[in-house]
Amino acid sequence: TELLIFFSIKDIINIIFLVLISDLSLSLPSIRRLVGLDIKYFMKFNHRIIRITVVLCIILWVVFLGISFSLFHNHNILNDENSAITLIVIFLGGIISSRIIIHYTEMQLIASNRLSESEKYLKMQFEKMPNAFILWDKNFRVKKWNPSAEKIFGYTESEIIGKSALETIVPENQNTIVSEVWSKLIKNKAEVITNDNITKDGRVITCEWSNNPITDKNGEVTEVISMVQDITVRNKIEACLQFVALQEWEKENDFFESTTKYIGKTLNFDYVLISIINENSKQVNTLSYYAGGRIIPNVTYNLEGSPCENVFGKNLCIYPNQIQKLFPNDIALTKMNAQSYAGHPLWDSNGKPIGLIACISKQPIVHDELIKPILFILSSRVSSEMVRIKTQKALIESEEKYRLSFITSPDSVNLNSLDGTYIDINEGFTRLTGYSKADVIGKTSLEINIWNNPTDRDLLIKGLKEKGFVDNFEAKFKCKDGSLRTALMSARIININQEPCILSITRDITDRKLAEEKLRASEERFKAVSESAEEWIWETNAEGLYTYSNDIVEKILGYKPEEIVGKMHFYDLFDEELREHYKNIANEAFALKVGFKDFINYNTHKNGSKVILRTSGNPILNNEGKLIGYRGADADITLQKQTEIELKESEEKYRLLFENMTTGFALHEIICDENNKPIDYKYLAANPAFEKLTGIPSSSVIGKSIKELLPNIEPYWIETFGKVALLGESITYENYSSDIGKYFDTWVFAPRRGQFAVVFNDITARKKAEQSIKQLSIAIEQSPVSVVITDTSGRIEYINPKFTEVTGYQLDEVIGKNPRVLKSGQTSKEEYDNLWKSIKSGKEWRGEFCNIKKNKQRFWESAVISPIINDNGEITHYVGVKEDITEKKEYEKKILNSIIEAEERERNRFSRELHDGIGPLLSTIKLYFQWLAESSDKDDKSTIIEKGEKNINDAIETIREISNNLSPRTLNSFGVNAALRNFIDSINKTQKLQINLISNIDVRFDEKIEIILYRVSTELINNTLKYAKASKVSINLFYNTEKNIVNLNYYDNGMGFNFEETMHAGKGLGLQNIVQRINSANGKLNLTSSLGNGIFVEIELPVEVKK
């Protein structure tokens, strides 16, 4: 009653209003900071706060006022003089009490909201994470199963919860999983494994399991969290890329067959076709047809009405089911019992369709995730191969057309470089000039002195430079025999293998020029020549009647010119026995209107003696090409022939010589028919060398005719040898006997009329040597690798065109010089010393050089250098075969850099995921425990909170350790020096190994260099711990600021090992990784070790200081 009297209604309303004002003020950050409340998390003004505040404040005020009134009233404090003080005390007490209640309530609501948000976030991550999340107990029973797990394995959460997780593992791997994986998990170690799994529908897939144990308060594993990723497609794609890489060197047919087999087996298709489109674009021919495990060759089928027709215009065409209903007109699909189809077009470089890959299965396509990438990869490779084959065939056809036109042209055709060096000539060139290919190839026109007037060449070159071509350029050329030929030349500049060349076509107009000259002064010149000549010069009409004769005829045959001109035919003077034969031969020439040369014929002198003449003649034609006569000359060779006869008759005197000579000899007699035409010949004699060279006993051929021995002999040989025997014309030739497999150099002459002798030598060895040298020369000239030949002192004597292409040096720039002109300084002196030591001892040396081109560009070469040893065992030359591997080096370096960078990115990513993903989750669980402790029995829940906090802290610490191992935060934040000291300190604490690190590095380097130094050092330490049984390790890190080089020296006193043997055996993957890392940074590595002597490693890396 006294209280109600003391406080009026107005006072109570004022106090409540002041409290609400103070509550609203607490929503301002400045006010909250002043009174010490959290400014980040607070509950904004709401009705719940108001109600709680008002009720609790009233209760506390009543209690507080009662106590205050009692105190003030009993001590006589509450009076009019002290009423203001009393009100202030009461007001402050109410505010303090309300603040306590508000703060407590606000903290509870904030905690509740945080917990609710964490639950929502966790649930969202659980349902949306791309990888499968599986929680299972120590009996492998599944407790949690997210949607991604259902997508991978096919089991819904309700189907798998409570069942064994081993049901997803293929049966043959289950025991291994139980024994090996669980043995590591019970040691509280995280484990990442890859194994084959089986889905609900029976498919076998490859998955990567990342298993993390959860322990109870005693440290025992009670549950395991597994993050599972399906890597089946990734593995298949990697296998496909590897398959493509291994196909680079397969032959055309093998390539297509292996590709169809690979598609069929990898994608489970029953039929696979690689086809090329015909010219009409309505049919395709198979390059390879894989059907039921075998290859069927050369199949043609129509595109119309088939699914293949729909492939063009699309990148990929897939019909997963009911393919026969979709294409009822395709009878082949019915025969195949096809259910599904996948096709991918093949394109050329211009985007034009050239074929397709078609895949047909007897089963529906359920999963197509592999089909798209694999067909995409293989279609690109197959298209490239088809384009290459088409281009190669077109090139061959083009080259063949050019070759035929070049060879068969009746005109002279030659191909020269711009400096005039002959590259190739045809037979017309040889006919015109007398020069063979061997005479001119590799020489210039000036060197063979073919221009009668060198100024003509200058004019030709000037015209080519101005216009690029010259037509109908008249000039005189010197032939091989010294004669001059007048010709019209047309020339063009063309490009062959991207090199400008001169193609020249030359037509001989010498005869035309001579004819013009003869028309101007033929009679006077002819008369002057005929009168001064020592030969009998004559002319006849078309019937052979003499129309002109010079005075020499009287000296040779005893007749005056007037006794034969207009009175005798040419055959009237022939020997009576041979007259008809000679007449027939002459009439054949008259009928063909051809000339004849050095025709040996027997004539009768006016006094009756025999005169032997050598006759040459040419036809005389009118403007219509009609024969009007012959003009020729006869030389008296009677004395010469008598001398030959005397020499032949002396043959008997030299028989012993022929019996013992190494050259084969056989004497034959020609057999003629009634018209004196040769029809056969028989062997008269053969020396022992004949039998030795041919393997045919002389006794088996002497006295027999050639038709008896070789019934199918070509008539050409009988006619040829008949001319020798009857006309006395000797011939020489080289031929190959396929019967005995030998080459012979043969000379055929007539020892007497009606006989011919054959003298031959075995030149098989020489021919084979020439062929081998020619083949070797062509192979070296066209070799895709550089070839260098030096003398024993290293002076260059030969380089092939590839050397010039790679280095830029021409032959004349390096002849007589040492290959050190290519030296870049990057190859060590020790390496060169080892090279010379090897080749001087007669051994082959293999290795790599970093050289420098003429344009100062660096490049890498893989070289094989061998000595050339003569029959006396002496080294005469050295030959080096070198391949440019610059692109390969760069490619390997890029791959290694990519691997290292991907490794580090993966480690950093995994570290962030573990730290940022699981950390908040465990923190949320910790809040659960706190909340549980505050809302239940204190004695029981305190124990739970204590144990829960311990487990959570242990889990967080474990995650931090894993994160640090994957990507050390110290390395990223403070550099390699701090990271190594941190790692070494953790090793030294175990007292298993004492490591001493000395370093002068106080700067940061490029991230890749720091990673290499850290990984190489930790790998060496791990090797020492695992294998060396060492007690001490010394590491020196020295940064040379002048050369920008870091030297890492590592030494342990362990048991050591044989480095070369380990690397050669394919062991020591850690060491191989170290070597690859150092090579990727252009560093140097020297490792010395032997059994019982520990290991000493010297590493040198070029670096750049990080700004």
Secondary structure, 3 states (H helix, E strand, C coil): CHHHHHCCHHHHHHHHHHHHHHHHHCCCHHHHHHHCCCCCCCCCCCHHHHHHHHHHHHHHHHHHHHHHHHHHHHCCCCCCCCHHHHHHHHHHHHHHHHHHHHHHHHHHHHHHHHHHHHHHHHHHHHHHCCCEEEEEECCCEEEEECHHHHHHHCCCHHHHCCCEHHHHECHHHHHHHHHHHHHHHCCCCCEEEEEEEECCCCCEEEEEEEEEEEECCCCCEEEEEEEEEECHHHHHHHHHHHHHHHCCCCCHHHHHHHHHHHHHHHHCCCEEEEEEECCCCCEEEEEEEEECCEECCCCEEECCCCCHHHHCCCCCEEECCCHHHHCCCCHHHHHHCCCEEEEEEEECCCCCEEEEEEEEECCCCCCCCCHHHHHHHHHHHHHHHHHHHHHHHHHHHHHHHHHHHHHHCCCEEEEEECCCEEEEECHHHHHHHCCCHHHHECCECCCCCCECCHHHHHHHHHHHHHHCEEEEEEEEEECCCCCEEEEEEEEEEEEECCEEEEEEEEEECHHHHHHHHHHHHHHHHHHHHHHHCCCEEEEEECCCEEEEECCHHHHHHCCCHHHHCCCCEHHHHECCCCHHHHHHHHHHHHHHCCCEEEEEEEEECCCCCEEEEEEEEEEEECCCCCEEEEEEEEEECHHHHHHHHHHHHHHHHHHHHHHHCCCEEEEEEEEECCCCCEEEEEEEEECHHHHHHHCCCHHHCECCEHHHHCCCCCHHHHHHHHHHHHHCCCEEEEEEECCCCEEEEEEEECCCCCEEEEEEEECHHHHHHHHHHHHHHHHHHCCCCEEEEEECCCCEEEECHHHHHHHCCCHHHHCCCCHHHHECCCCCHHHHHHHHHHHHCCCCEEEEEEEECCCCCEEEEEEEEEEEECCCCCEEEEEEEEEECHHHHHHHHHHHHHHHHHHHHHHHHHHHHHHHHHHHHHHHHHHHHHHHHHHCCHHHHHHHHHHHHHHHHHHHHHHHHHHHHHCCHHHHHHCHHHHHHHHHHHHHCCCCCEEEEEECCCCCECHHHHHHHHHHHHHHHHHHHHHHCCCEEEEEEEEECCCCEEEEEEEECCCCCCHHHHHHCCCCHHHHHHHHHHHHCCCEEEEEECCCCCEEEEEEEECCECC
